[in-house]
Amino acid sequence: MQLLIGFFLAIIIAYAAYRAHSLNVSGAFAAAFTGTIIFGVGGWQWAVLLLTFFITSSALSRAFKKQKQNLDEKFSKGHERDAGQVFGNGGVATFFAALHFFLPDSPLPWIGFAAALAAVNADTWATELGVLNPHPPRMITNPAKVVEKGTSGGISLYGTLASLFGSALIGLLAATLTPQITSYELRLTNYFLLIVFSGFAGSLFDSLLGGTVQAMYFCPKDNKETEKYPLHTCGAETVHIRGWKWLDNDWVNFACSAFGVMIALIVRAL
């Protein structure tokens, strides 16, 4: 019955997001699939964390349009998320929600789920709010190198703080809504601080990948570095200049969440 309720709830939310232009058709189907598992297997606590990520990330992607008006040429995709973006951001979290079915009494699925969402939430907040930084970002691999806003691998003070707050929001919810009954001290150390640290680490790992091995291209017409392939915003063909061609932004987001989970499980095991 819970799975059936989760299915209908996921369908409703996916359709509403599609109508609001936060998801395209493929993204809506992917969201319905991941939502069914998370809502149906996990329950309402798991749904709250997922919806917090989705609602805040969608809202921030639409906010501050004036500051972002020239950044679309940098990113491979727009604000309407497709299936690749949904699975890239939510695939790891969905896995741990499904794992909860087989390990209902273990805290590990909840920790993995929260860490995965904290990482992608931190990364999204950093991307969407980092553009407000009054100074251009610097490359994470070379702090002396100043780059344009929106450049993969670029970090700034505002973006870093936004990443920390984005992770902290998920960490706070994870500690408050944990299905396991624990003391306040355990909620603080085993959930809040652990999830915040792991999510923030995942976001930094995302930037590191963006500045090193993520596929990047160059538009000879606009003389701009971009994630777009095969055509830039202007319509010109882009040329591969660095990174692994298969490692697009969706895979980087997937790696971001997976790295956050790995850090959470390692730290908890220490």
C-alpha positions in Angstrom: 0.0 0.0 0.0 2.8 2.4 0.8 4.5 1.7 -2.5 1.2 2.4 -4.3 0.7 5.6 -2.4 4.3 6.5 -3.2 3.7 5.9 -6.9 0.7 8.2 -7.1 2.4 10.9 -5.1 5.5 10.7 -7.4 3.2 10.9 -10.4 1.5 14.0 -9.1 4.7 15.8 -8.2 6.4 14.9 -11.4 3.5 16.2 -13.4 3.4 19.4 -11.4 7.1 19.9 -12.0 6.6 19.3 -15.7 3.8 21.8 -15.8 6.0 24.3 -14.0 8.8 23.7 -16.6 11.2 22.4 -14.0 11.2 19.0 -15.8 10.9 18.0 -19.4 9.1 14.9 -20.5 12.0 12.5 -19.9 12.8 14.2 -16.6 9.2 13.8 -15.5 9.2 10.0 -16.2 12.6 9.7 -14.4 11.3 11.7 -11.4 8.2 9.5 -11.2 10.4 6.4 -11.1 12.9 7.7 -8.5 10.1 9.2 -6.5 8.1 6.0 -6.4 11.0 4.2 -4.9 11.9 6.9 -2.4 8.4 7.7 -1.3 7.1 4.1 -1.5 10.0 2.3 0.1 11.4 5.0 2.4 8.3 6.9 3.5 7.5 10.5 4.3 10.8 11.3 6.0 12.7 10.3 2.9 10.2 12.2 0.8 10.8 15.4 2.8 14.6 15.3 2.1 14.1 14.6 -1.6 11.5 17.4 -2.0 13.6 19.8 -0.1 16.4 19.3 -2.6 14.1 19.4 -5.6 12.1 22.5 -4.5 15.1 24.6 -3.4 17.2 23.7 -6.4 14.4 24.5 -8.8 13.7 27.8 -7.1 17.3 28.8 -7.1 17.7 27.9 -10.7 15.0 30.5 -11.5 16.2 33.2 -9.1 18.6 36.0 -9.9 17.9 35.8 -13.6 19.6 39.2 -14.3 22.9 37.9 -12.8 22.6 34.6 -14.8 21.5 35.9 -18.1 24.9 35.3 -19.8 25.6 32.0 -18.2 23.4 29.7 -20.3 26.2 29.5 -22.8 28.4 27.8 -20.2 26.1 25.0 -19.2 25.2 22.0 -21.3 21.6 22.0 -20.3 18.9 24.4 -19.3 16.6 24.7 -16.2 14.2 22.0 -17.4 15.8 18.9 -16.0 15.9 15.8 -18.2 16.2 12.2 -17.3 20.0 12.4 -17.3 19.9 15.2 -14.7 17.4 13.5 -12.6 19.3 10.2 -12.4 22.6 12.1 -12.1 21.4 14.0 -9.0 19.1 11.4 -7.6 20.4 8.0 -8.7 22.6 7.3 -5.7 19.9 8.5 -3.3 17.4 6.2 -5.0 19.7 3.2 -4.5 20.0 3.8 -0.8 16.2 4.3 -0.5 15.8 0.9 -2.2 18.4 -0.6 0.1 16.3 0.4 3.1 13.8 -2.2 2.0 16.4 -5.0 2.6 17.9 -3.3 5.7 15.0 -1.6 7.4 16.7 -1.6 10.8 20.1 -0.4 9.7 21.0 3.4 9.8 23.3 3.0 6.8 20.6 3.4 4.1 19.4 6.7 5.7 23.0 8.0 6.1 23.8 7.1 2.5 20.6 8.7 1.2 21.1 11.9 3.2 24.7 12.2 2.2 23.9 11.8 -1.5 21.3 14.5 -1.4 23.4 16.8 0.8 26.2 16.6 -1.8 24.0 17.4 -4.8 22.1 20.1 -2.9 25.4 21.7 -1.8 26.6 21.6 -5.4 23.4 23.1 -6.8 23.4 25.9 -4.2 27.0 26.7 -5.0 26.3 26.8 -8.7 23.1 28.9 -8.4 24.3 31.4 -5.7 28.0 31.5 -6.6 27.2 33.9 -9.5 26.3 36.6 -6.9 29.9 36.8 -5.8 31.2 40.3 -6.5 34.5 39.0 -7.8 35.2 36.3 -10.5 35.8 32.8 -9.3 39.1 31.0 -9.2 40.0 27.5 -10.4 40.0 25.0 -7.6 43.1 23.4 -9.1 44.9 26.8 -9.4 43.6 29.5 -7.0 45.8 32.0 -8.8 43.9 31.6 -12.0 40.8 33.8 -12.3 38.0 32.4 -14.6 34.6 33.6 -15.8 31.5 33.0 -13.8 30.0 29.6 -14.6 33.2 28.0 -15.5 33.4 24.3 -14.4 35.9 24.0 -11.6 35.6 27.6 -10.5 35.0 28.4 -6.9 34.2 31.6 -5.0 33.5 32.7 -1.4 29.8 33.0 -2.0 29.6 29.7 -3.8 31.6 27.9 -1.0 29.3 29.4 1.7 26.2 28.5 -0.3 27.5 24.9 -0.7 28.0 24.7 3.1 24.5 26.0 3.8 23.0 23.7 1.2 24.6 20.7 2.8 23.6 21.9 6.3 19.9 22.1 5.3 19.9 18.5 4.3 22.0 17.6 7.4 19.6 19.3 9.7 16.6 17.5 8.2 18.5 14.2 8.3 19.2 14.6 12.0 15.7 15.8 12.8 13.8 13.2 10.8 16.0 10.1 11.2 13.8 7.0 11.5 16.1 5.6 14.1 15.4 6.8 17.7 18.6 8.3 19.1 19.8 10.8 21.7 20.4 14.4 20.9 24.2 13.9 21.0 24.0 11.0 18.4 21.7 13.0 16.2 24.2 15.8 16.2 27.4 13.8 15.6 26.1 10.7 13.7 23.8 12.7 11.4 24.0 16.5 11.3 27.8 17.0 11.4 28.4 13.8 9.4 26.0 14.7 6.6 27.1 18.4 6.5 30.8 17.4 6.1 30.1 14.7 3.6 27.8 16.8 1.4 30.3 19.7 1.4 33.1 17.3 0.5 31.0 15.9 -2.3 30.5 19.4 -3.7 34.2 20.2 -3.6 34.8 16.9 -5.4 32.3 18.0 -8.1 34.3 21.2 -8.6 37.6 19.2 -8.8 36.2 17.0 -11.5 34.9 20.0 -13.3 38.3 21.6 -13.3 40.2 18.5 -14.4 38.5 15.5 -16.2 35.0 16.7 -17.1 34.5 17.1 -20.8 34.9 20.7 -21.8 34.5 22.3 -25.3 35.4 25.6 -27.0 33.3 27.8 -29.2 35.7 29.3 -31.9 33.0 31.9 -32.9 32.4 33.3 -29.4 35.9 32.4 -28.1 34.2 30.8 -25.0 34.8 27.6 -23.0 31.6 25.7 -22.6 30.0 22.4 -21.6 27.8 22.5 -24.7 28.3 19.9 -27.4 28.0 19.6 -30.4 26.6 23.1 -30.8 27.1 26.3 -28.8 24.3 28.7 -28.0 25.3 30.8 -31.0 24.9 27.7 -33.3 28.6 27.2 -34.0 30.1 23.7 -33.6 32.2 23.3 -30.4 35.6 21.7 -30.2 36.7 19.3 -27.5 39.6 20.9 -25.6 40.0 18.8 -22.4 38.6 16.1 -20.1 37.0 12.7 -20.9 34.4 13.0 -23.6 32.0 10.6 -21.8 32.2 12.5 -18.5 29.5 15.1 -18.9 27.9 17.1 -16.1 25.3 14.4 -15.4 28.0 11.9 -14.6 29.9 14.5 -12.5 26.8 15.1 -10.4 26.4 11.3 -10.0 30.1 11.2 -8.9 29.5 14.1 -6.5 26.7 12.3 -4.7 28.6 9.0 -4.7 31.7 10.7 -3.2 29.6 12.3 -0.5 28.2 8.8 0.5 31.7 7.4 0.4 33.0 10.1 2.8 30.0 9.6 5.1 30.5 5.8 5.4 34.3 6.1 5.8 34.0 8.8 8.6 31.3 6.8 10.3 33.5 3.7 10.3 36.4 5.5 11.9 
